[in-house]
Each structure stands twice: as structure tokens, then as C-alpha cells.
Amino acid sequence: MIPFERAWPYDIQMKDVYVPSCPFCGADNVLLPLRPAELKDIKTGKKRLLVFPCCHGRVTVVDADADYLLTDTKLRKG
């Protein structure tokens, strides 16, 4: 079972990866420094440090599916 408090939704638009809001500062529609090709590597087991450009909050992405990034950090209360 995927721990929901460690998952964050994302969208791919025009070969860019966005999150609807930053889990740290709350900024809307944040463009991530991540490419869709890197998501394929993450899905096969490669970890990736992700730094949010809006506030420089950091998480390590350990897995991904079609809708959510799974991190090593608790991003939600619960």
C-alpha cells in the first residue's frame, strides 16, 4: 500500500512536469526540474533528488506512477 502522506500529484503538459501546488510553500502550478524521461528511470527504481524552484524545499523521489510522485518525506498531515 502506498503511503498517501508521502505522495504528491503531478501532471505532464507539453513535455514539462508540473505539480498543482508546492507541498512546502503552497505556490500554485510549479514547474519541476524533472523531465518525463526521468520519470521512467524513477519507475524502474532509480531515486532522484527533487528541489522545488519556488522555495528550494527538497525531497527524494523514490517511485512514481501515472499520477503521483512517491517521496521519502511526509508531505501531508495525517
mmCIF file of the N, C-alpha and C atoms, coordinates in Angstrom:
data_MODEL
# 
_entry.id   MODEL 
# 
loop_
_atom_site.group_PDB 
_atom_site.id 
_atom_site.type_symbol 
_atom_site.label_atom_id 
_atom_site.label_alt_id 
_atom_site.label_comp_id 
_atom_site.label_asym_id 
_atom_site.label_entity_id 
_atom_site.label_seq_id 
_atom_site.pdbx_PDB_ins_code 
_atom_site.Cartn_x 
_atom_site.Cartn_y 
_atom_site.Cartn_z 
_atom_site.occupancy 
_atom_site.B_iso_or_equiv 
_atom_site.pdbx_formal_charge 
_atom_site.auth_seq_id 
_atom_site.auth_comp_id 
_atom_site.auth_asym_id 
_atom_site.auth_atom_id 
_atom_site.pdbx_PDB_model_num 
ATOM 1   N N  . MET A 1 1  ? 0.837  -1.186 0.000   1.00 0.00 ? 1  MET A N  1 
ATOM 2   C CA . MET A 1 1  ? 0.000  0.000  0.000   1.00 0.00 ? 1  MET A CA 1 
ATOM 3   C C  . MET A 1 1  ? 0.882  1.250  0.000   1.00 0.00 ? 1  MET A C  1 
ATOM 4   N N  . ILE A 1 2  ? 0.588  2.189  -0.880  1.00 0.00 ? 2  ILE A N  1 
ATOM 5   C CA . ILE A 1 2  ? 1.356  3.423  -0.983  1.00 0.00 ? 2  ILE A CA 1 
ATOM 6   C C  . ILE A 1 2  ? 0.951  4.374  0.146   1.00 0.00 ? 2  ILE A C  1 
ATOM 7   N N  . PRO A 1 3  ? 1.916  4.864  0.918   1.00 0.00 ? 3  PRO A N  1 
ATOM 8   C CA . PRO A 1 3  ? 1.581  5.823  1.980   1.00 0.00 ? 3  PRO A CA 1 
ATOM 9   C C  . PRO A 1 3  ? 1.175  7.163  1.376   1.00 0.00 ? 3  PRO A C  1 
ATOM 10  N N  . PHE A 1 4  ? -0.101 7.502  1.484   1.00 0.00 ? 4  PHE A N  1 
ATOM 11  C CA . PHE A 1 4  ? -0.641 8.698  0.839   1.00 0.00 ? 4  PHE A CA 1 
ATOM 12  C C  . PHE A 1 4  ? 0.009  9.984  1.345   1.00 0.00 ? 4  PHE A C  1 
ATOM 13  N N  . GLU A 1 5  ? 0.442  10.022 2.611   1.00 0.00 ? 5  GLU A N  1 
ATOM 14  C CA . GLU A 1 5  ? 1.048  11.243 3.141   1.00 0.00 ? 5  GLU A CA 1 
ATOM 15  C C  . GLU A 1 5  ? 2.435  11.511 2.541   1.00 0.00 ? 5  GLU A C  1 
ATOM 16  N N  . ARG A 1 6  ? 3.007  10.531 1.841   1.00 0.00 ? 6  ARG A N  1 
ATOM 17  C CA . ARG A 1 6  ? 4.311  10.703 1.186   1.00 0.00 ? 6  ARG A CA 1 
ATOM 18  C C  . ARG A 1 6  ? 4.190  10.844 -0.335  1.00 0.00 ? 6  ARG A C  1 
ATOM 19  N N  . ALA A 1 7  ? 2.982  10.903 -0.849  1.00 0.00 ? 7  ALA A N  1 
ATOM 20  C CA . ALA A 1 7  ? 2.750  11.007 -2.294  1.00 0.00 ? 7  ALA A CA 1 
ATOM 21  C C  . ALA A 1 7  ? 2.254  12.405 -2.644  1.00 0.00 ? 7  ALA A C  1 
ATOM 22  N N  . TRP A 1 8  ? 2.638  12.874 -3.849  1.00 0.00 ? 8  TRP A N  1 
ATOM 23  C CA . TRP A 1 8  ? 2.215  14.195 -4.301  1.00 0.00 ? 8  TRP A CA 1 
ATOM 24  C C  . TRP A 1 8  ? 1.816  14.103 -5.768  1.00 0.00 ? 8  TRP A C  1 
ATOM 25  N N  . PRO A 1 9  ? 0.662  14.656 -6.154  1.00 0.00 ? 9  PRO A N  1 
ATOM 26  C CA . PRO A 1 9  ? 0.205  14.551 -7.548  1.00 0.00 ? 9  PRO A CA 1 
ATOM 27  C C  . PRO A 1 9  ? 1.040  15.409 -8.494  1.00 0.00 ? 9  PRO A C  1 
ATOM 28  N N  . TYR A 1 10 ? 1.121  14.961 -9.740  1.00 0.00 ? 10 TYR A N  1 
ATOM 29  C CA . TYR A 1 10 ? 1.819  15.723 -10.766 1.00 0.00 ? 10 TYR A CA 1 
ATOM 30  C C  . TYR A 1 10 ? 1.083  15.577 -12.090 1.00 0.00 ? 10 TYR A C  1 
ATOM 31  N N  . ASP A 1 11 ? 1.388  16.476 -13.030 1.00 0.00 ? 11 ASP A N  1 
ATOM 32  C CA . ASP A 1 11 ? 0.828  16.450 -14.376 1.00 0.00 ? 11 ASP A CA 1 
ATOM 33  C C  . ASP A 1 11 ? 1.951  16.667 -15.375 1.00 0.00 ? 11 ASP A C  1 
ATOM 34  N N  . ILE A 1 12 ? 1.801  16.085 -16.555 1.00 0.00 ? 12 ILE A N  1 
ATOM 35  C CA . ILE A 1 12 ? 2.733  16.330 -17.647 1.00 0.00 ? 12 ILE A CA 1 
ATOM 36  C C  . ILE A 1 12 ? 1.987  17.128 -18.709 1.00 0.00 ? 12 ILE A C  1 
ATOM 37  N N  . GLN A 1 13 ? 2.545  18.299 -19.054 1.00 0.00 ? 13 GLN A N  1 
ATOM 38  C CA . GLN A 1 13 ? 1.959  19.154 -20.083 1.00 0.00 ? 13 GLN A CA 1 
ATOM 39  C C  . GLN A 1 13 ? 3.075  19.638 -20.996 1.00 0.00 ? 13 GLN A C  1 
ATOM 40  N N  . MET A 1 14 ? 2.963  19.325 -22.271 1.00 0.00 ? 14 MET A N  1 
ATOM 41  C CA . MET A 1 14 ? 3.938  19.793 -23.261 1.00 0.00 ? 14 MET A CA 1 
ATOM 42  C C  . MET A 1 14 ? 5.385  19.434 -22.870 1.00 0.00 ? 14 MET A C  1 
ATOM 43  N N  . LYS A 1 15 ? 5.613  18.208 -22.453 1.00 0.00 ? 15 LYS A N  1 
ATOM 44  C CA . LYS A 1 15 ? 6.933  17.692 -22.071 1.00 0.00 ? 15 LYS A CA 1 
ATOM 45  C C  . LYS A 1 15 ? 7.516  18.367 -20.835 1.00 0.00 ? 15 LYS A C  1 
ATOM 46  N N  . ASP A 1 16 ? 6.675  18.983 -20.012 1.00 0.00 ? 16 ASP A N  1 
ATOM 47  C CA . ASP A 1 16 ? 7.083  19.563 -18.737 1.00 0.00 ? 16 ASP A CA 1 
ATOM 48  C C  . ASP A 1 16 ? 6.293  18.894 -17.627 1.00 0.00 ? 16 ASP A C  1 
ATOM 49  N N  . VAL A 1 17 ? 6.909  18.783 -16.453 1.00 0.00 ? 17 VAL A N  1 
ATOM 50  C CA . VAL A 1 17 ? 6.260  18.161 -15.301 1.00 0.00 ? 17 VAL A CA 1 
ATOM 51  C C  . VAL A 1 17 ? 5.896  19.265 -14.313 1.00 0.00 ? 17 VAL A C  1 
ATOM 52  N N  . TYR A 1 18 ? 4.625  19.317 -13.956 1.00 0.00 ? 18 TYR A N  1 
ATOM 53  C CA . TYR A 1 18 ? 4.097  20.312 -13.028 1.00 0.00 ? 18 TYR A CA 1 
ATOM 54  C C  . TYR A 1 18 ? 3.456  19.627 -11.829 1.00 0.00 ? 18 TYR A C  1 
ATOM 55  N N  . VAL A 1 19 ? 3.447  20.335 -10.693 1.00 0.00 ? 19 VAL A N  1 
ATOM 56  C CA . VAL A 1 19 ? 2.615  19.932 -9.559  1.00 0.00 ? 19 VAL A CA 1 
ATOM 57  C C  . VAL A 1 19 ? 1.592  21.045 -9.362  1.00 0.00 ? 19 VAL A C  1 
ATOM 58  N N  . PRO A 1 20 ? 0.375  20.691 -8.959  1.00 0.00 ? 20 PRO A N  1 
ATOM 59  C CA . PRO A 1 20 ? -0.656 21.722 -8.803  1.00 0.00 ? 20 PRO A CA 1 
ATOM 60  C C  . PRO A 1 20 ? -0.319 22.748 -7.723  1.00 0.00 ? 20 PRO A C  1 
ATOM 61  N N  . SER A 1 21 ? 0.406  22.304 -6.686  1.00 0.00 ? 21 SER A N  1 
ATOM 62  C CA . SER A 1 21 ? 0.835  23.230 -5.638  1.00 0.00 ? 21 SER A CA 1 
ATOM 63  C C  . SER A 1 21 ? 2.074  22.659 -4.955  1.00 0.00 ? 21 SER A C  1 
ATOM 64  N N  . CYS A 1 22 ? 2.875  23.546 -4.392  1.00 0.00 ? 22 CYS A N  1 
ATOM 65  C CA . CYS A 1 22 ? 4.087  23.135 -3.675  1.00 0.00 ? 22 CYS A CA 1 
ATOM 66  C C  . CYS A 1 22 ? 3.689  22.644 -2.286  1.00 0.00 ? 22 CYS A C  1 
ATOM 67  N N  . PRO A 1 23 ? 4.203  21.490 -1.849  1.00 0.00 ? 23 PRO A N  1 
ATOM 68  C CA . PRO A 1 23 ? 3.862  20.991 -0.521  1.00 0.00 ? 23 PRO A CA 1 
ATOM 69  C C  . PRO A 1 23 ? 4.514  21.796 0.599   1.00 0.00 ? 23 PRO A C  1 
ATOM 70  N N  . PHE A 1 24 ? 5.492  22.628 0.286   1.00 0.00 ? 24 PHE A N  1 
ATOM 71  C CA . PHE A 1 24 ? 6.206  23.382 1.312   1.00 0.00 ? 24 PHE A CA 1 
ATOM 72  C C  . PHE A 1 24 ? 5.701  24.813 1.454   1.00 0.00 ? 24 PHE A C  1 
ATOM 73  N N  . CYS A 1 25 ? 5.594  25.548 0.340   1.00 0.00 ? 25 CYS A N  1 
ATOM 74  C CA . CYS A 1 25 ? 5.195  26.959 0.433   1.00 0.00 ? 25 CYS A CA 1 
ATOM 75  C C  . CYS A 1 25 ? 3.790  27.227 -0.095  1.00 0.00 ? 25 CYS A C  1 
ATOM 76  N N  . GLY A 1 26 ? 3.194  26.259 -0.821  1.00 0.00 ? 26 GLY A N  1 
ATOM 77  C CA . GLY A 1 26 ? 1.837  26.430 -1.324  1.00 0.00 ? 26 GLY A CA 1 
ATOM 78  C C  . GLY A 1 26 ? 1.731  27.147 -2.661  1.00 0.00 ? 26 GLY A C  1 
ATOM 79  N N  . ALA A 1 27 ? 2.844  27.421 -3.321  1.00 0.00 ? 27 ALA A N  1 
ATOM 80  C CA . ALA A 1 27 ? 2.798  28.090 -4.633  1.00 0.00 ? 27 ALA A CA 1 
ATOM 81  C C  . ALA A 1 27 ? 2.014  27.236 -5.626  1.00 0.00 ? 27 ALA A C  1 
ATOM 82  N N  . ASP A 1 28 ? 1.275  27.879 -6.516  1.00 0.00 ? 28 ASP A N  1 
ATOM 83  C CA . ASP A 1 28 ? 0.433  27.183 -7.488  1.00 0.00 ? 28 ASP A CA 1 
ATOM 84  C C  . ASP A 1 28 ? 1.191  26.886 -8.771  1.00 0.00 ? 28 ASP A C  1 
ATOM 85  N N  . ASN A 1 29 ? 0.833  25.765 -9.422  1.00 0.00 ? 29 ASN A N  1 
ATOM 86  C CA . ASN A 1 29 ? 1.352  25.365 -10.729 1.00 0.00 ? 29 ASN A CA 1 
ATOM 87  C C  . ASN A 1 29 ? 2.868  25.501 -10.837 1.00 0.00 ? 29 ASN A C  1 
ATOM 88  N N  . VAL A 1 30 ? 3.570  24.687 -10.068 1.00 0.00 ? 30 VAL A N  1 
ATOM 89  C CA . VAL A 1 30 ? 5.026  24.749 -10.008 1.00 0.00 ? 30 VAL A CA 1 
ATOM 90  C C  . VAL A 1 30 ? 5.625  23.837 -11.086 1.00 0.00 ? 30 VAL A C  1 
ATOM 91  N N  . LEU A 1 31 ? 6.475  24.414 -11.931 1.00 0.00 ? 31 LEU A N  1 
ATOM 92  C CA . LEU A 1 31 ? 7.205  23.666 -12.942 1.00 0.00 ? 31 LEU A CA 1 
ATOM 93  C C  . LEU A 1 31 ? 8.394  22.999 -12.261 1.00 0.00 ? 31 LEU A C  1 
ATOM 94  N N  . LEU A 1 32 ? 8.455  21.669 -12.339 1.00 0.00 ? 32 LEU A N  1 
ATOM 95  C CA . LEU A 1 32 ? 9.533  20.927 -11.681 1.00 0.00 ? 32 LEU A CA 1 
ATOM 96  C C  . LEU A 1 32 ? 10.735 20.756 -12.602 1.00 0.00 ? 32 LEU A C  1 
ATOM 97  N N  . PRO A 1 33 ? 11.933 20.729 -12.027 1.00 0.00 ? 33 PRO A N  1 
ATOM 98  C CA . PRO A 1 33 ? 13.130 20.457 -12.830 1.00 0.00 ? 33 PRO A CA 1 
ATOM 99  C C  . PRO A 1 33 ? 13.264 18.952 -13.070 1.00 0.00 ? 33 PRO A C  1 
ATOM 100 N N  . LEU A 1 34 ? 12.306 18.407 -13.759 1.00 0.00 ? 34 LEU A N  1 
ATOM 101 C CA . LEU A 1 34 ? 12.197 16.969 -13.981 1.00 0.00 ? 34 LEU A CA 1 
ATOM 102 C C  . LEU A 1 34 ? 11.601 16.767 -15.364 1.00 0.00 ? 34 LEU A C  1 
ATOM 103 N N  . ARG A 1 35 ? 12.092 15.823 -16.099 1.00 0.00 ? 35 ARG A N  1 
ATOM 104 C CA . ARG A 1 35 ? 11.600 15.533 -17.448 1.00 0.00 ? 35 ARG A CA 1 
ATOM 105 C C  . ARG A 1 35 ? 10.837 14.215 -17.447 1.00 0.00 ? 35 ARG A C  1 
ATOM 106 N N  . PRO A 1 36 ? 9.873  14.065 -18.335 1.00 0.00 ? 36 PRO A N  1 
ATOM 107 C CA . PRO A 1 36 ? 9.114  12.807 -18.410 1.00 0.00 ? 36 PRO A CA 1 
ATOM 108 C C  . PRO A 1 36 ? 10.018 11.578 -18.596 1.00 0.00 ? 36 PRO A C  1 
ATOM 109 N N  . ALA A 1 37 ? 11.140 11.705 -19.288 1.00 0.00 ? 37 ALA A N  1 
ATOM 110 C CA . ALA A 1 37 ? 12.061 10.576 -19.456 1.00 0.00 ? 37 ALA A CA 1 
ATOM 111 C C  . ALA A 1 37 ? 12.670 10.153 -18.125 1.00 0.00 ? 37 ALA A C  1 
ATOM 112 N N  . GLU A 1 38 ? 12.889 11.114 -17.223 1.00 0.00 ? 38 GLU A N  1 
ATOM 113 C CA . GLU A 1 38 ? 13.418 10.790 -15.899 1.00 0.00 ? 38 GLU A CA 1 
ATOM 114 C C  . GLU A 1 38 ? 12.397 10.031 -15.063 1.00 0.00 ? 38 GLU A C  1 
ATOM 115 N N  . LEU A 1 39 ? 11.109 10.265 -15.316 1.00 0.00 ? 39 LEU A N  1 
ATOM 116 C CA . LEU A 1 39 ? 10.069 9.525  -14.595 1.00 0.00 ? 39 LEU A CA 1 
ATOM 117 C C  . LEU A 1 39 ? 10.156 8.037  -14.899 1.00 0.00 ? 39 LEU A C  1 
ATOM 118 N N  . LYS A 1 40 ? 10.517 7.687  -16.126 1.00 0.00 ? 40 LYS A N  1 
ATOM 119 C CA . LYS A 1 40 ? 10.674 6.279  -16.482 1.00 0.00 ? 40 LYS A CA 1 
ATOM 120 C C  . LYS A 1 40 ? 11.799 5.637  -15.672 1.00 0.00 ? 40 LYS A C  1 
ATOM 121 N N  . ASP A 1 41 ? 12.902 6.363  -15.473 1.00 0.00 ? 41 ASP A N  1 
ATOM 122 C CA . ASP A 1 41 ? 14.004 5.858  -14.654 1.00 0.00 ? 41 ASP A CA 1 
ATOM 123 C C  . ASP A 1 41 ? 13.570 5.683  -13.199 1.00 0.00 ? 41 ASP A C  1 
ATOM 124 N N  . ILE A 1 42 ? 12.798 6.642  -12.698 1.00 0.00 ? 42 ILE A N  1 
ATOM 125 C CA . ILE A 1 42 ? 12.318 6.572  -11.311 1.00 0.00 ? 42 ILE A CA 1 
ATOM 126 C C  . ILE A 1 42 ? 11.399 5.363  -11.132 1.00 0.00 ? 42 ILE A C  1 
ATOM 127 N N  . LYS A 1 43 ? 10.555 5.099  -12.122 1.00 0.00 ? 43 LYS A N  1 
ATOM 128 C CA . LYS A 1 43 ? 9.641  3.955  -12.042 1.00 0.00 ? 43 LYS A CA 1 
ATOM 129 C C  . LYS A 1 43 ? 10.384 2.626  -12.003 1.00 0.00 ? 43 LYS A C  1 
ATOM 130 N N  . THR A 1 44 ? 11.594 2.582  -12.552 1.00 0.00 ? 44 THR A N  1 
ATOM 131 C CA . THR A 1 44 ? 12.370 1.341  -12.555 1.00 0.00 ? 44 THR A CA 1 
ATOM 132 C C  . THR A 1 44 ? 13.287 1.223  -11.345 1.00 0.00 ? 44 THR A C  1 
ATOM 133 N N  . GLY A 1 45 ? 13.207 2.175  -10.398 1.00 0.00 ? 45 GLY A N  1 
ATOM 134 C CA . GLY A 1 45 ? 13.943 2.031  -9.152  1.00 0.00 ? 45 GLY A CA 1 
ATOM 135 C C  . GLY A 1 45 ? 15.018 3.061  -8.883  1.00 0.00 ? 45 GLY A C  1 
ATOM 136 N N  . LYS A 1 46 ? 15.262 3.975  -9.788  1.00 0.00 ? 46 LYS A N  1 
ATOM 137 C CA . LYS A 1 46 ? 16.273 5.000  -9.578  1.00 0.00 ? 46 LYS A CA 1 
ATOM 138 C C  . LYS A 1 46 ? 15.691 6.123  -8.727  1.00 0.00 ? 46 LYS A C  1 
ATOM 139 N N  . LYS A 1 47 ? 16.416 6.544  -7.687  1.00 0.00 ? 47 LYS A N  1 
ATOM 140 C CA . LYS A 1 47 ? 15.971 7.648  -6.845  1.00 0.00 ? 47 LYS A CA 1 
ATOM 141 C C  . LYS A 1 47 ? 16.434 8.962  -7.451  1.00 0.00 ? 47 LYS A C  1 
ATOM 142 N N  . ARG A 1 48 ? 15.694 10.036 -7.148  1.00 0.00 ? 48 ARG A N  1 
ATOM 143 C CA . ARG A 1 48 ? 16.014 11.349 -7.726  1.00 0.00 ? 48 ARG A CA 1 
ATOM 144 C C  . ARG A 1 48 ? 15.759 12.433 -6.696  1.00 0.00 ? 48 ARG A C  1 
ATOM 145 N N  . LEU A 1 49 ? 16.767 13.261 -6.421  1.00 0.00 ? 49 LEU A N  1 
ATOM 146 C CA . LEU A 1 49 ? 16.595 14.425 -5.558  1.00 0.00 ? 49 LEU A CA 1 
ATOM 147 C C  . LEU A 1 49 ? 15.822 15.475 -6.342  1.00 0.00 ? 49 LEU A C  1 
ATOM 148 N N  . LEU A 1 50 ? 14.753 15.978 -5.751  1.00 0.00 ? 50 LEU A N  1 
ATOM 149 C CA . LEU A 1 50 ? 13.915 16.977 -6.396  1.00 0.00 ? 50 LEU A CA 1 
ATOM 150 C C  . LEU A 1 50 ? 13.901 18.228 -5.530  1.00 0.00 ? 50 LEU A C  1 
ATOM 151 N N  . VAL A 1 51 ? 14.336 19.349 -6.097  1.00 0.00 ? 51 VAL A N  1 
ATOM 152 C CA . VAL A 1 51 ? 14.350 20.629 -5.401  1.00 0.00 ? 51 VAL A CA 1 
ATOM 153 C C  . VAL A 1 51 ? 13.276 21.507 -6.037  1.00 0.00 ? 51 VAL A C  1 
ATOM 154 N N  . PHE A 1 52 ? 12.313 21.920 -5.250  1.00 0.00 ? 52 PHE A N  1 
ATOM 155 C CA . PHE A 1 52 ? 11.243 22.777 -5.754  1.00 0.00 ? 52 PHE A CA 1 
ATOM 156 C C  . PHE A 1 52 ? 11.814 24.177 -6.004  1.00 0.00 ? 52 PHE A C  1 
ATOM 157 N N  . PRO A 1 53 ? 11.635 24.719 -7.222  1.00 0.00 ? 53 PRO A N  1 
ATOM 158 C CA . PRO A 1 53 ? 12.237 26.015 -7.556  1.00 0.00 ? 53 PRO A CA 1 
ATOM 159 C C  . PRO A 1 53 ? 11.606 27.205 -6.832  1.00 0.00 ? 53 PRO A C  1 
ATOM 160 N N  . CYS A 1 54 ? 10.423 27.060 -6.309  1.00 0.00 ? 54 CYS A N  1 
ATOM 161 C CA . CYS A 1 54 ? 9.729  28.178 -5.672  1.00 0.00 ? 54 CYS A CA 1 
ATOM 162 C C  . CYS A 1 54 ? 10.292 28.498 -4.285  1.00 0.00 ? 54 CYS A C  1 
ATOM 163 N N  . CYS A 1 55 ? 10.646 27.485 -3.504  1.00 0.00 ? 55 CYS A N  1 
ATOM 164 C CA . CYS A 1 55 ? 11.088 27.718 -2.129  1.00 0.00 ? 55 CYS A CA 1 
ATOM 165 C C  . CYS A 1 55 ? 12.320 26.903 -1.758  1.00 0.00 ? 55 CYS A C  1 
ATOM 166 N N  . HIS A 1 56 ? 12.827 26.122 -2.693  1.00 0.00 ? 56 HIS A N  1 
ATOM 167 C CA . HIS A 1 56 ? 14.006 25.276 -2.503  1.00 0.00 ? 56 HIS A CA 1 
ATOM 168 C C  . HIS A 1 56 ? 13.787 24.155 -1.491  1.00 0.00 ? 56 HIS A C  1 
ATOM 169 N N  . GLY A 1 57 ? 12.532 23.759 -1.281  1.00 0.00 ? 57 GLY A N  1 
ATOM 170 C CA . GLY A 1 57 ? 12.241 22.580 -0.483  1.00 0.00 ? 57 GLY A CA 1 
ATOM 171 C C  . GLY A 1 57 ? 12.745 21.342 -1.214  1.00 0.00 ? 57 GLY A C  1 
ATOM 172 N N  . ARG A 1 58 ? 13.259 20.358 -0.468  1.00 0.00 ? 58 ARG A N  1 
ATOM 173 C CA . ARG A 1 58 ? 13.875 19.186 -1.094  1.00 0.00 ? 58 ARG A CA 1 
ATOM 174 C C  . ARG A 1 58 ? 13.197 17.896 -0.650  1.00 0.00 ? 58 ARG A C  1 
ATOM 175 N N  . VAL A 1 59 ? 13.019 17.007 -1.610  1.00 0.00 ? 59 VAL A N  1 
ATOM 176 C CA . VAL A 1 59 ? 12.542 15.654 -1.334  1.00 0.00 ? 59 VAL A CA 1 
ATOM 177 C C  . VAL A 1 59 ? 13.297 14.699 -2.253  1.00 0.00 ? 59 VAL A C  1 
ATOM 178 N N  . THR A 1 60 ? 13.348 13.444 -1.869  1.00 0.00 ? 60 THR A N  1 
ATOM 179 C CA . THR A 1 60 ? 13.892 12.412 -2.741  1.00 0.00 ? 60 THR A CA 1 
ATOM 180 C C  . THR A 1 60 ? 12.722 11.614 -3.274  1.00 0.00 ? 60 THR A C  1 
ATOM 181 N N  . VAL A 1 61 ? 12.587 11.572 -4.584  1.00 0.00 ? 61 VAL A N  1 
ATOM 182 C CA . VAL A 1 61 ? 11.518 10.809 -5.232  1.00 0.00 ? 61 VAL A CA 1 
ATOM 183 C C  . VAL A 1 61 ? 12.007 9.371  -5.359  1.00 0.00 ? 61 VAL A C  1 
ATOM 184 N N  . VAL A 1 62 ? 11.254 8.436  -4.768  1.00 0.00 ? 62 VAL A N  1 
ATOM 185 C CA . VAL A 1 62 ? 11.667 7.029  -4.772  1.00 0.00 ? 62 VAL A CA 1 
ATOM 186 C C  . VAL A 1 62 ? 10.861 6.177  -5.736  1.00 0.00 ? 62 VAL A C  1 
ATOM 187 N N  . ASP A 1 63 ? 9.695  6.663  -6.150  1.00 0.00 ? 63 ASP A N  1 
ATOM 188 C CA . ASP A 1 63 ? 8.856  5.918  -7.088  1.00 0.00 ? 63 ASP A CA 1 
ATOM 189 C C  . ASP A 1 63 ? 7.851  6.882  -7.703  1.00 0.00 ? 63 ASP A C  1 
ATOM 190 N N  . ALA A 1 64 ? 7.245  6.456  -8.793  1.00 0.00 ? 64 ALA A N  1 
ATOM 191 C CA . ALA A 1 64 ? 6.242  7.277  -9.474  1.00 0.00 ? 64 ALA A CA 1 
ATOM 192 C C  . ALA A 1 64 ? 5.271  6.355  -10.183 1.00 0.00 ? 64 ALA A C  1 
ATOM 193 N N  . ASP A 1 65 ? 4.037  6.804  -10.286 1.00 0.00 ? 65 ASP A N  1 
ATOM 194 C CA . ASP A 1 65 ? 3.074  6.119  -11.142 1.00 0.00 ? 65 ASP A CA 1 
ATOM 195 C C  . ASP A 1 65 ? 2.534  7.158  -12.118 1.00 0.00 ? 65 ASP A C  1 
ATOM 196 N N  . ALA A 1 66 ? 1.411  6.903  -12.714 1.00 0.00 ? 66 ALA A N  1 
ATOM 197 C CA . ALA A 1 66 ? 0.878  7.818  -13.724 1.00 0.00 ? 66 ALA A CA 1 
ATOM 198 C C  . ALA A 1 66 ? 0.374  9.140  -13.140 1.00 0.00 ? 66 ALA A C  1 
ATOM 199 N N  . ASP A 1 67 ? 0.120  9.184  -11.837 1.00 0.00 ? 67 ASP A N  1 
ATOM 200 C CA . ASP A 1 67 ? -0.478 10.371 -11.226 1.00 0.00 ? 67 ASP A CA 1 
ATOM 201 C C  . ASP A 1 67 ? 0.289  10.961 -10.054 1.00 0.00 ? 67 ASP A C  1 
ATOM 202 N N  . TYR A 1 68 ? 1.082  10.151 -9.354  1.00 0.00 ? 68 TYR A N  1 
ATOM 203 C CA . TYR A 1 68 ? 1.706  10.585 -8.105  1.00 0.00 ? 68 TYR A CA 1 
ATOM 204 C C  . TYR A 1 68 ? 3.200  10.310 -8.079  1.00 0.00 ? 68 TYR A C  1 
ATOM 205 N N  . LEU A 1 69 ? 3.931  11.220 -7.406  1.00 0.00 ? 69 LEU A N  1 
ATOM 206 C CA . LEU A 1 69 ? 5.330  11.002 -7.087  1.00 0.00 ? 69 LEU A CA 1 
ATOM 207 C C  . LEU A 1 69 ? 5.396  10.521 -5.646  1.00 0.00 ? 69 LEU A C  1 
ATOM 208 N N  . LEU A 1 70 ? 6.081  9.428  -5.398  1.00 0.00 ? 70 LEU A N  1 
ATOM 209 C CA . LEU A 1 70 ? 6.250  8.902  -4.044  1.00 0.00 ? 70 LEU A CA 1 
ATOM 210 C C  . LEU A 1 70 ? 7.605  9.368  -3.525  1.00 0.00 ? 70 LEU A C  1 
ATOM 211 N N  . THR A 1 71 ? 7.612  10.013 -2.362  1.00 0.00 ? 71 THR A N  1 
ATOM 212 C CA . THR A 1 71 ? 8.844  10.582 -1.809  1.00 0.00 ? 71 THR A CA 1 
ATOM 213 C C  . THR A 1 71 ? 9.216  9.895  -0.506  1.00 0.00 ? 71 THR A C  1 
ATOM 214 N N  . ASP A 1 72 ? 10.399 10.243 0.001   1.00 0.00 ? 72 ASP A N  1 
ATOM 215 C CA . ASP A 1 72 ? 10.845 9.723  1.283   1.00 0.00 ? 72 ASP A CA 1 
ATOM 216 C C  . ASP A 1 72 ? 10.432 10.633 2.435   1.00 0.00 ? 72 ASP A C  1 
ATOM 217 N N  . THR A 1 73 ? 9.748  11.722 2.138   1.00 0.00 ? 73 THR A N  1 
ATOM 218 C CA . THR A 1 73 ? 9.381  12.740 3.115   1.00 0.00 ? 73 THR A CA 1 
ATOM 219 C C  . THR A 1 73 ? 7.871  12.800 3.268   1.00 0.00 ? 73 THR A C  1 
ATOM 220 N N  . LYS A 1 74 ? 7.426  12.987 4.492   1.00 0.00 ? 74 LYS A N  1 
ATOM 221 C CA . LYS A 1 74 ? 6.000  13.146 4.753   1.00 0.00 ? 74 LYS A CA 1 
ATOM 222 C C  . LYS A 1 74 ? 5.574  14.532 4.289   1.00 0.00 ? 74 LYS A C  1 
ATOM 223 N N  . LEU A 1 75 ? 4.681  14.587 3.290   1.00 0.00 ? 75 LEU A N  1 
ATOM 224 C CA . LEU A 1 75 ? 4.267  15.853 2.692   1.00 0.00 ? 75 LEU A CA 1 
ATOM 225 C C  . LEU A 1 75 ? 2.889  16.320 3.153   1.00 0.00 ? 75 LEU A C  1 
ATOM 226 N N  . ARG A 1 76 ? 2.127  15.429 3.756   1.00 0.00 ? 76 ARG A N  1 
ATOM 227 C CA . ARG A 1 76 ? 0.774  15.763 4.220   1.00 0.00 ? 76 ARG A CA 1 
ATOM 228 C C  . ARG A 1 76 ? 0.627  15.436 5.678   1.00 0.00 ? 76 ARG A C  1 
ATOM 229 N N  . LYS A 1 77 ? -0.294 16.122 6.301   1.00 0.00 ? 77 LYS A N  1 
ATOM 230 C CA . LYS A 1 77 ? -0.636 15.764 7.686   1.00 0.00 ? 77 LYS A CA 1 
ATOM 231 C C  . LYS A 1 77 ? -1.528 14.551 7.643   1.00 0.00 ? 77 LYS A C  1 
ATOM 232 N N  . GLY A 1 78 ? -1.375 13.696 8.569   1.00 0.00 ? 78 GLY A N  1 
ATOM 233 C CA . GLY A 1 78 ? -2.278 12.566 8.543   1.00 0.00 ? 78 GLY A CA 1 
ATOM 234 C C  . GLY A 1 78 ? -1.682 11.395 9.139   1.00 0.00 ? 78 GLY A C  1 
# 
